[in-house]
Amino acid sequence: MISQNSANDLERLYPELPRSLTYVTHVGVAPEFSRPDADAVTAFLATHRLQGKTYLLMVGERSGYGGYKNGDPER
């Protein structure tokens, strides 16, 4: 489980499971995925001419599987 609360819920919902077999492993990410400093953000916005504009960043293929992201490239 990724939290003690989830582990507790699992054990409560499935009392037949041995408690000694429920482990909590907290989620972690590589440092590359941390928030950039203000100078890096300013440089990114300037490079892509986004200062003062509202924008949306969609990771992956624009329309997604079956169009679920609703990312219309024509808009």
Secondary structure as UniProt FT lines:
FT   HELIX           4..13
FT   TURN            15..16
FT   HELIX           19..21
FT   HELIX           31..33
FT   HELIX           38..47
FT   TURN            48..49
FT   TURN            51..52
FT   TURN            62..63
FT   HELIX           65..67
FT   TURN            68..69
FT   TURN            73..74
//
